[in-house]
Amino acid sequence: MELRIGEKIRSLRKARDLSQETLAQALDVSFQAVSRWENGAAMPDIAMLPALAAFFGVTMDELFDYNRLETQQRVEALCSQAAELRESDPAGAERLLREGLRQYPSNEILLNNLLYTLRSPERAEEVVSLCKTLIQAATLDEVKYDALRILAETYHEMGKQSLVEPTLEQIPEIYFTKLELMAALLEGETARDAACRQLHINLISTVELLRRLQEIGTPEERAQARQVLEKTLSALREAVGPQEWETPFFEEAREALES
């Protein structure tokens, strides 16, 4: 038990890029005490455990590494349910996620999903605050970078254009994706699923970028972008066939071609 707690404390501390001294100061103990905990030579006093859990934003069970898989599965299920409600009942989706946060306080996956239920102009300040919290505290890169993206979009919507570029600069430029590599290097159904998912992402991105060029380009560039969009989507429609073209997978493409 002591070893598990020590490993968990070390893992949580390093995930937040904190020194033993910083953690010790926050908890009003000596850094030698923190070192003994992490090395398994001693266990935090029982009265210290709630403070440790609160400092790292985890539950007591998470601090002891209990039911990690069960917690992950429950969080994923809550996020999946909330995603299904986002369009039809955003308030219901928000309620569901907040109930989850009462059970799993400060869970970054739940908080990340909560952002998607708050995307309205009147709640922009709340979105900004939550994004900043996740950018500072998230241990998962995908959560941090998604929060940066949403923060930049929110600043743009708020008319705070001077803050957009500095926010975007914090997102690393990546020239390949995990899905692309999975499609190229794996086999069978896993590779096929990855290829289809990446194709969908690329299709939506291409449509959005060509639409954007129609908005910001010169008259000649706008006309050219429209022609490229129409030709690309028409060729795609011919390639996949009428039956596949009518599936939800190509909904964005159909809308772009018809607009």
For each residue, the residues with C-beta under 8 A, 3 or more apart:
1: 4 5 43 64
2: 5 6 40 42 43
3: 6 7 40
4: 1 7 8 64 65
5: 1 2 8 9 37 43 44 63 64
6: 2 3 9 10 37 38 39 40 43
7: 3 4 10 11 38 40 65
8: 4 5 11 12 62 63 64 65
9: 5 6 12 13 23 34 37 38 44 52 63
10: 6 7 13 14 38
11: 7 8 14 15
12: 8 9 15 16 56 58
13: 9 10 16 18 19 20 23 34 38
14: 10 11 17 18
15: 11 12 139
16: 12 13 56 137 139
17: 14
18: 13 14 22 23
19: 13 22 23 31
20: 13 23 24 31 34 35 38
21: 24 25 31
22: 18 19 25 26
23: 9 13 18 19 20 26 27 31 34 55
24: 20 21 27 28 29 30 31 33 34
25: 21 22 28
26: 22 23 55
27: 23 24 34 48 51 52 55
28: 24 25
29: 24 33 34 48
30: 24 33 34
31: 19 20 21 23 24 34 35
32: 35 36
33: 24 29 30 36 37 42 44
34: 9 13 20 23 24 27 29 30 31 37 38
35: 20 31 32 38 39
36: 32 33 39 41 42
37: 5 6 9 33 34 40 41 42 43 44
38: 6 7 9 10 13 20 34 35
39: 6 35 36
40: 2 3 6 7 37
41: 36 37
42: 2 33 36 37
43: 1 2 5 6 37
44: 5 9 33 37 48 49 52
45: 48 49
46: 49
47: 50 51
48: 27 29 44 45 51 52
49: 44 45 46 52 53 60 63
50: 47 53 54 60
51: 27 47 48 54 55
52: 9 27 44 48 49 55 56 63
53: 49 50 56 58 59 60 62 63
54: 50 51 57
55: 23 26 27 51 52
56: 12 16 52 53 63
57: 54 105 106 137
58: 12 53 62 63 105 106
59: 53 62 63 104 105
60: 49 50 53 63 64
61: 64 66 67 71
62: 8 53 58 59 65 66 68 71 104
63: 5 8 9 49 52 53 56 58 59 60
64: 1 4 5 8 60 61
65: 4 7 8 62 68
66: 61 62
67: 61 70 71
68: 62 65 71 72
69: 72 73
70: 67 73 74
71: 61 62 67 68 74 75 104
72: 68 69 75 76
73: 69 70 76 77
74: 70 71 77 78 100 103 104
75: 71 72 78 79 100 104 107 109 110
76: 72 73 79 80 109
77: 73 74 80 81
78: 74 75 81 82 96 97 99 100 110 113
79: 75 76 82 83 97 109 110 113
80: 76 77 83 84
81: 77 78 84 85 93 96
82: 78 79 85 86 93 94 96 97 113 117
83: 79 80 86 93 113 116
84: 80 81
85: 81 82 88 89 90 92 93 96
86: 82 83 90 93 116 117
87: 90
88: 85
89: 85 92 93
90: 85 86 87 93 94 117
91: 94 95 117
92: 85 89 95 96
93: 81 82 83 85 86 89 90 96 97 116 117
94: 82 90 91 97 98 114 117 118
95: 91 92 98 99
96: 78 81 82 85 92 93 99 100
97: 78 79 82 93 94 100 101 110 113 114 117
98: 94 95 101 102 114
99: 78 95 96 102 103
100: 74 75 78 96 97 103 104 107 110
101: 97 98 104 105 106 107 110 111 114
102: 98 99 105
103: 74 99 100
104: 59 62 71 74 75 100 101 107 110
105: 57 58 59 101 102
106: 57 58 101 111 137
107: 75 100 101 104 110 111
108: 111 112 134 137 138 139 140 143
109: 75 76 79 112 113 140 143
110: 75 78 79 97 100 101 104 107 113 114
111: 101 106 107 108 114 115 130 133 134 143
112: 108 109 115 134 138 143 146 147
113: 78 79 82 83 97 109 110 116 117
114: 94 97 98 101 110 111 117 118 130
115: 111 112 118 119 127 130 131 134 146 147 150
116: 83 86 93 113 119
117: 82 86 90 91 93 94 97 113 114
118: 94 114 115 123 126 127 130
119: 115 116 123 127 150 154
120: 123 124
121: 124 157
122:
123: 118 119 120 126 127
124: 120 121 127 128 154 157 158
125: 128 129
126: 118 123 129 130
127: 115 118 119 123 124 130 131 150 151 154
128: 124 125 131 132 151 154 155 158
129: 125 126 132 133
130: 111 114 115 118 126 127 133 134 147
131: 115 127 128 134 135 147 148 150 151 154
132: 128 129 135 136 147 151
133: 111 129 130 136 137
134: 108 111 112 115 130 131 137 138 143 144 147
135: 131 132 138 144 147 148 151 170
136: 132 133
137: 16 57 106 108 133 134
138: 108 112 134 135 141 143 144 147
139: 15 16 108 143
140: 108 109 143 144
141: 138 144 145
142: 145 146
143: 108 109 111 112 134 138 139 140 146 147
144: 134 135 138 140 141 147 148
145: 141 142 148 149 171 172
146: 112 115 142 143 149 150
147: 112 115 130 131 132 134 135 138 143 144 150 151
148: 131 135 144 145 151 152 167 168 170 171
149: 145 146 152 153 168 171
150: 115 119 127 131 146 147 153 154
151: 127 128 131 132 135 147 148 154 155 167
152: 148 149 155 156 163 164 167 168
153: 149 150 156 157
154: 119 124 127 128 131 150 151 157 158
155: 128 151 152 158 160 161 163 164 167
156: 152 153 159 160 161 164
157: 121 124 153 154
158: 124 128 154 155
159: 156
160: 155 156 163 164
161: 155 156 164
162: 165 166
163: 152 155 160 166 167
164: 152 155 156 160 161 167 168
165: 162 168 169
166: 162 163 169 170
167: 148 151 152 155 163 164 170
168: 148 149 152 164 165 171
169: 165 166
170: 135 148 166 167
171: 145 148 149 168
172: 145
173:
174: 177
175:
176: 180 181
177: 174 180 181 198 201
178: 181 182
179: 182 183 194 195 197 198 201
180: 176 177 183 184 194 198
181: 176 177 178 184 185
182: 178 179 185 186 190 191 194
183: 179 180 186 191 192 194 195 198
184: 180 181 191
185: 181 182 191
186: 182 183 190 191 194
187: 190 191
188: 191 192
189: 192 193
190: 182 186 187 193 194
191: 182 183 184 185 186 187 188 194 195
192: 183 188 189 195 196
193: 189 190 196 197
194: 179 180 182 183 186 190 191 197 198
195: 179 183 191 192 198 199
196: 192 193 199 200 249
197: 179 193 194 200 201
198: 177 179 180 183 194 195 201 202
199: 195 196 202 203
200: 196 197 203 204 249
201: 177 179 197 198 204 205
202: 198 199 205 206
203: 199 200 206 207 236 250 252 253
204: 200 201 207 208 252
205: 201 202 208 209
206: 202 203 209 210 232
207: 203 204 210 211 229 233 252 253 256
208: 204 205 211 212
209: 205 206 212 213
210: 206 207 213 214 225 226 228 229 232 256
211: 207 208 214 215 225 229 256
212: 208 209 215 216
213: 209 210 216 217 221 222 225
214: 210 211 217 222 225 226 229
215: 211 212 222
216: 212 213
217: 213 214 220 221 222 224 225
218: 221 222
219: 222 223
220: 217 223 224
221: 213 217 218 224 225
222: 213 214 215 217 218 219 225 226
223: 219 220 226 227
224: 217 220 221 227 228
225: 210 211 213 214 217 221 222 228 229
226: 210 214 222 223 229 230
227: 223 224 230 231
228: 210 224 225 231 232
229: 207 210 211 214 225 226 232 233 256 257
230: 226 227 233 234 257
231: 227 228 234 235
232: 206 210 228 229 235 236
233: 207 229 230 236 237 253 256 257
234: 230 231 237 238 257
235: 231 232 238 239
236: 203 232 233 239 240 250 253
237: 233 234 240 242 245 250 253 257
238: 234 235 241
239: 235 236
240: 236 237 244 245 250
241: 238 244 245
242: 237 245 246
243: 246 247
244: 240 241 247 249 250
245: 237 240 241 242 250 253 254
246: 242 243 250 254
247: 243 244 250
248: 251
249: 196 200 244
250: 203 236 237 240 244 245 246 247 253 254
251: 248 254 255
252: 203 204 207 255 256
253: 203 207 233 236 237 245 250 256 257
254: 245 246 250 251 257 258
255: 251 252 258 259
256: 207 210 211 229 233 252 253 259
257: 229 230 233 234 237 253 254
258: 254 255
259: 255 256
